[in-house]
Amino acid sequence: MIKLTIPGEPVAQGRPRFSRQGGFVRTYDPKPSRDYKAKIKQCVERLKLTTQLDQPLAVTIKVYRPIQKSTSKKDRALKIAGKILPTTKPDTDNYVKGILDGLSQSEIWTDDNLICVIKAQKMYSESPRVEIEIKEIEV
């Protein structure tokens, strides 16, 4: 099992951007998405893994979003306790896309087709971060 924490405010995968160069259209990630994927790659490199994962995988992702400064003390306590969940954008699946892309770029696994189970949740925290747990599934 691999456990990984990405500190700081989570960044969801943004919509792809397009530019025209010499009559061709080029697709690219927006800068915040690109930077966050690079941050994920750095965090994975710090683990100093010796081999790539090559078995079926289950990935659990917990996204801890910051609490807005304008939140009342009462609501802040409810958000920290998990009684109020973030139902606003960005969507959970956009966080997952960006995080899995960053993990794939870090080459933690041989192919992202190995991911058979994904569990993701977003919640509030006073210390924004993403916690990732990767387990090999016994077949």
C-alpha positions, 0 to 999 in steps of 0.5 A, spaced: 500 500 500 502 507 498 499 513 502 501 520 499 499 527 501 499 532 497 499 539 501 496 545 499 489 547 496 487 542 491 486 544 484 481 540 479 483 539 472 481 545 468 478 544 461 483 543 455 485 550 452 486 550 444 491 554 440 493 555 433 500 554 430 502 554 423 495 552 421 494 546 426 490 546 433 494 545 439 491 542 445 494 544 452 492 544 459 491 550 463 497 553 467 494 551 474 492 544 472 499 543 469 503 546 475 498 541 480 500 535 476 508 537 477 507 538 484 504 531 485 509 528 481 514 531 486 511 528 491 511 521 488 518 522 487 520 523 494 517 516 496 523 514 492 519 507 489 523 502 486 518 499 482 512 501 478 505 498 480 503 493 475 497 489 478 490 491 478 489 497 483 484 500 488 485 508 489 482 512 494 482 520 494 480 524 499 480 532 497 480 537 503 478 543 501 479 550 504 473 553 508 471 560 506 474 566 510 466 568 510 464 562 514 460 563 520 463 560 527 457 555 527 458 553 520 465 552 520 465 547 526 459 543 522 464 543 516 470 541 520 466 535 523 463 533 516 456 535 517 456 540 511 460 537 505 462 542 499 457 541 494 459 547 490 464 547 484 469 544 482 466 537 481 469 531 485 470 528 478 475 533 476 479 533 482 480 525 480 482 526 473 487 531 475 490 527 480 490 521 476 493 524 470 499 527 475 500 520 478 500 517 471 505 522 469 509 520 475 510 513 472 507 510 479 504 505 475 505 502 468 499 504 465 493 507 468 488 501 465 490 498 472 486 502 476 479 498 477 476 501 483 476 508 485 473 511 491 473 519 492 470 524 496 471 531 498 470 535 504 472 541 508 478 542 512 482 548 515 489 544 512 487 543 505 490 537 502 489 531 498 490 524 501 491 518 496 491 511 498 493 506 492 492 498 494 494 492 489 488 488 489 489 481 490 486 477 484 
